[in-house]
Amino acid sequence: MLFLAPVMAVLGAVAVFPIAYSLYISFFSMKLTRPNRTPFVGLKNYTDLLADEAFWGAVWRTVSFSLVSVTAIALIALLVSLLLNQEFRGRRILSTILLVPWAIPYVANALMWKWIYDSSYGALNGLLYQLDFIDKYMVWLGDQDKTLFLIANAFVWKEVPLATILLLVSLKSIPSDIYSAARVDGATVWQRFVHVTLPAMKPGFLLVMIYETMMAIRHFDLFFILTEGGPGSASHVLSWHIYVETFRNLSFGSGAAMSYVLAIATFALSYLFIRTLGRRI
Amino acid sequence: MSDMPITPPVDRIDYRRRQKIGRIVQRLVILISAILLTAYVLAPVSWLVSSAFQTETEIVSIPPHWIPEHPTLRNFEAIFTAGNDEPVTYETRSGTDPAAGDFIPSTAENLLPSMANSLIVATLVVILNLLVGVPAAYAIAKIRFWGRNASVYFILITRVIPDIALVVPFFLVIRKLGMLDTLGSLVITYLAITVPFTVFILIQYFEGLPDELDKAARVDGCSRFQALIKVFLPLSMPSLVAVVLFTFLTSWNEFLLALMFTQTSASQTLPILLASFTSDFTVSFSFLNAAGVLAVVPPVIVAIVFERYIVSGLTAGAVKG
């Protein structure tokens, strides 16, 4: 097909080839500090990973970051979409405003939250101080127990709009006579929500969960700007681990192996995503 | 008549009152949630914007000034005049503002060129996306051919490849081609993260257009190509606008790949320059926030102006029902 040729050529060159090449590289010990010797090591990069505690730590932090973020995104987006599904004055303006976080570049988002969390002059400190919740300014991002949550908060803020739009699609698809019927049968607001609204939103939720998990697992920008994996290793997630291994330790072979593990995890997760979207075409 | 049970009117009044109270409560809940949502979305951004208009002296006040008391444009001035006549440095600025830490990085003059770089890359990526995506989407939506389903799944699979998994192979190939630190390296690699989405949205839209259009055009003697250009494209404007917007914003905002492939101001994009400011602890906060505002304004304006197209485009990428 002549019409398909360009897209296949492009995707072959920028997606299939790199992924295949990456698999190939992951079987070699390739260190840029030692450019002339790249011995074949087979699966060693992968077996090393399994024994690497830093890697498992990063995996664990990635999982917790994703769980926290995706749960928060789904819950907030649920509330927001229920609100925007109502008819009231100012609804259009509100849904336009909601696009602001979505449009902001991640780097600017990171810069903004870094400034909000700032330990000397940040808005978070200022606000909590004025409200008497704290009696002295805190080093928010320097607190190992809070860092991951604070980064998740910045991530959630930016991702809620998209999740809301996706959930609104499911909400709008509920025929209003189902509600009338339920009301005639004497169902309370809460019963209507649990038995009519929530089941109808299932596909929307599924899509939001899968998509946002995919985004959370691979997320890099916020970690790079807010904490660089710190303090200690409190925010040392998988994407950051791959970055450090590849571009700071210049170990491309093991970096490729790690990113391959990440890609396969994503594929497993996105199987459902692909199936649902693919069936529609 | 008289012994017929009379419905006590109290019940009806009570029902009406309950309904009325219910409506008021509903209104109140909506109002409060709308205010909360607006605050949640706008408060962080307002703080960024407010800080960008404060002097370095004001920005370090404790507790912070939520609204600048002496709004200033100097931070933006510093960006737009950087590199013009005399370099804006610690010395030249501290002459006018004695506050400590009033430091403008020497790379400030790269800010506008980096915006230009972002613009060039984003524009080229948009054009390539349309050139490659439109025919493919038309073929998949309107032509029955062997391997059609396979093509759909192939495109969907490429859509979920994490960008970070592409970084190592891309880097090695681009280095080998001698393309490190060029805008070309960004344009090529950004295709990987934009084309699958483009094709997907366009397929959805083309499928919604009746097959008869295609047949009628062909009966009138149009080739497939002419049918696409003359009949389908004029009808698919909304989806084309959505594609242009998404592709543009994705390229404009991209960070990871740009971080790997750019080294100097020849190819650094806006996010890269911003990030470099944030990692420098000596950079003045007010300047940093002004730079942040500059990065935020173009995409936000685009999003607000084209809200309708964006929402319908994002919805097309979602699952219906």
Contacts between the chains, C-beta under 8 A, distances in Angstrom:
chain1	res1	chain2	res2	distance
A	1	B	139	5.5
A	1	B	143	7.4
A	1	B	145	6.0
A	2	B	135	7.9
A	3	B	135	3.9
A	3	B	136	6.1
A	3	B	138	6.2
A	3	B	139	3.7
A	3	B	143	7.5
A	3	B	224	7.3
A	3	B	228	8.0
A	4	B	135	7.5
A	4	B	136	5.2
A	4	B	139	5.2
A	4	B	140	7.5
A	4	B	151	6.3
A	6	B	131	6.9
A	6	B	132	4.5
A	6	B	135	6.7
A	6	B	136	6.9
A	7	B	132	5.0
A	7	B	133	6.6
A	7	B	135	7.6
A	7	B	136	3.7
A	7	B	155	7.4
A	7	B	195	6.6
A	7	B	199	6.2
A	8	B	136	7.9
A	8	B	151	7.7
A	8	B	154	8.0
A	10	B	128	7.8
A	10	B	132	5.3
A	10	B	191	5.5
A	10	B	195	5.9
A	11	B	154	7.4
A	11	B	155	7.0
A	11	B	158	5.1
A	11	B	192	7.7
A	11	B	195	6.2
A	11	B	196	7.1
A	13	B	188	8.0
A	14	B	166	7.8
A	14	B	188	6.4
A	14	B	189	6.4
A	14	B	191	5.1
A	14	B	192	3.9
A	14	B	195	7.8
A	15	B	158	4.2
A	15	B	161	5.8
A	15	B	166	7.5
A	15	B	192	5.2
A	15	B	196	7.8
A	16	B	158	7.4
A	17	B	169	7.6
A	18	B	166	4.9
A	18	B	169	3.8
A	18	B	170	5.7
A	18	B	173	7.3
A	18	B	192	7.5
A	19	B	161	6.3
A	19	B	165	6.8
A	19	B	166	7.3
A	19	B	169	7.4
A	21	B	169	4.1
A	21	B	172	7.5
A	21	B	173	7.3
A	22	B	165	6.4
A	22	B	166	7.5
A	22	B	168	5.8
A	22	B	169	4.5
A	25	B	168	6.3
A	25	B	169	6.6
A	25	B	172	7.2
A	79	B	33	7.2
A	80	B	37	6.0
A	83	B	30	6.7
A	83	B	33	4.9
A	83	B	34	6.7
A	83	B	37	6.5
A	86	B	30	5.7
A	88	B	27	7.7
A	88	B	30	5.1
A	88	B	31	8.0
A	88	B	34	7.2
A	90	B	34	6.5
A	94	B	34	5.9
A	94	B	37	6.5
A	94	B	38	6.7
A	95	B	307	7.5
A	95	B	311	7.5
A	96	B	304	5.7
A	96	B	307	4.9
A	97	B	38	6.3
A	97	B	41	5.6
A	97	B	42	6.5
A	98	B	37	7.4
A	98	B	41	6.0
A	99	B	303	4.4
A	99	B	304	6.8
A	99	B	307	5.9
A	99	B	310	6.5
A	99	B	311	7.8
A	100	B	41	6.0
A	100	B	42	7.2
A	100	B	45	6.2
A	100	B	300	5.6
A	100	B	303	6.9
A	100	B	304	7.7
A	101	B	41	6.2
A	101	B	45	7.9
A	102	B	303	6.7
A	103	B	249	6.5
A	103	B	299	4.2
A	103	B	300	5.0
A	103	B	302	6.8
A	103	B	303	3.6
A	104	B	45	7.6
A	104	B	253	8.0
A	104	B	296	5.3
A	104	B	299	6.5
A	104	B	300	6.6
A	105	B	252	6.7
A	105	B	253	3.7
A	105	B	255	7.5
A	105	B	270	7.6
A	105	B	271	5.6
A	105	B	274	8.0
A	105	B	295	5.7
A	105	B	296	7.3
A	105	B	299	6.5
A	106	B	253	6.2
A	106	B	255	6.0
A	106	B	271	7.6
A	107	B	253	7.5
A	107	B	255	5.2
A	107	B	271	3.9
A	107	B	274	5.0
A	107	B	275	5.4
A	107	B	295	7.1
A	108	B	271	7.6
A	108	B	274	6.4
A	108	B	292	5.1
A	108	B	295	4.4
A	108	B	296	4.9
A	110	B	275	7.8
A	110	B	278	7.3
A	111	B	48	7.9
A	111	B	274	6.0
A	111	B	277	7.9
A	111	B	278	5.3
A	111	B	288	6.7
A	111	B	289	7.8
A	111	B	291	8.0
A	111	B	292	4.6
A	111	B	295	8.0
A	112	B	44	5.7
A	112	B	45	7.1
A	112	B	47	7.7
A	112	B	48	4.7
A	112	B	292	6.1
A	112	B	296	8.0
A	113	B	44	7.1
A	114	B	278	6.1
A	115	B	47	7.6
A	115	B	48	6.7
A	115	B	51	6.6
A	115	B	285	6.9
A	115	B	288	7.3
A	115	B	289	6.3
A	115	B	292	7.7
A	116	B	44	6.1
A	116	B	47	6.4
A	118	B	285	7.7
A	120	B	60	7.3
A	121	B	59	6.4
A	121	B	60	5.2
A	121	B	61	7.8
A	121	B	62	7.0
A	121	B	64	6.3
A	121	B	285	6.6
A	122	B	64	7.8
A	123	B	44	7.9
A	123	B	47	4.7
A	123	B	64	6.1
A	126	B	62	7.2
A	126	B	63	4.5
A	126	B	64	4.0
A	129	B	62	7.8
A	129	B	63	5.6
A	130	B	63	5.1
A	137	B	62	7.5
A	157	B	40	7.7
A	157	B	44	6.8
A	162	B	314	6.4
A	165	B	311	5.8
A	165	B	314	5.0
A	165	B	315	6.4
A	165	B	318	7.5
A	166	B	314	7.3
A	166	B	315	7.7
A	166	B	318	4.7
A	169	B	315	5.3
A	169	B	318	5.0
A	169	B	319	7.5
A	169	B	320	6.5
A	170	B	319	7.9
A	170	B	321	7.1
A	173	B	320	6.7
A	173	B	321	4.5
A	203	B	319	5.0
A	203	B	321	6.7
A	204	B	318	7.3
A	204	B	319	7.0
A	206	B	319	7.7
A	207	B	318	6.0
A	207	B	319	5.0
A	214	B	160	6.4
A	214	B	162	7.6
A	217	B	162	7.4
A	218	B	162	4.0
A	218	B	163	6.7
A	218	B	164	5.5
A	220	B	164	6.2
A	220	B	255	7.5
A	220	B	256	5.3
A	221	B	255	4.8
A	221	B	256	6.9
A	221	B	271	8.0
A	224	B	255	7.7
A	224	B	259	7.5
A	224	B	275	6.9
A	225	B	275	5.7
A	225	B	278	5.3
A	225	B	279	7.5
A	239	B	164	5.2
A	242	B	164	5.8
A	242	B	167	7.7
A	243	B	164	7.7
A	246	B	167	6.9
A	246	B	168	5.8
A	246	B	171	7.9
A	247	B	260	7.0
A	252	B	168	5.5
A	252	B	171	7.8
A	252	B	172	6.9
A	255	B	168	5.3
A	256	B	168	4.5
A	256	B	169	7.3
A	259	B	162	7.5
A	259	B	164	5.6
A	259	B	165	4.2
A	259	B	167	6.9
A	259	B	168	6.2
A	260	B	165	6.6
A	262	B	162	5.8
A	262	B	164	6.5
A	262	B	165	5.9
A	263	B	161	6.3
A	263	B	162	5.7
A	263	B	165	3.9
A	266	B	160	5.9
A	266	B	161	7.6
A	266	B	162	5.2
A	266	B	165	7.9
A	267	B	157	7.6
A	267	B	160	6.7
A	270	B	160	4.1
A	273	B	160	6.7
A	274	B	153	6.6
A	274	B	156	4.6
A	274	B	157	6.3
A	274	B	160	6.8
A	276	B	319	5.4
A	277	B	156	5.8
A	277	B	200	7.4
A	277	B	319	7.0
A	278	B	149	7.7
A	278	B	152	5.7
A	278	B	153	5.4
A	278	B	156	5.5
A	280	B	204	7.8
A	280	B	319	7.3
A	280	B	320	7.3
A	281	B	140	7.2
A	281	B	141	8.0
A	281	B	152	5.0
A	281	B	203	5.8
A	281	B	204	7.5
A	281	B	207	6.9
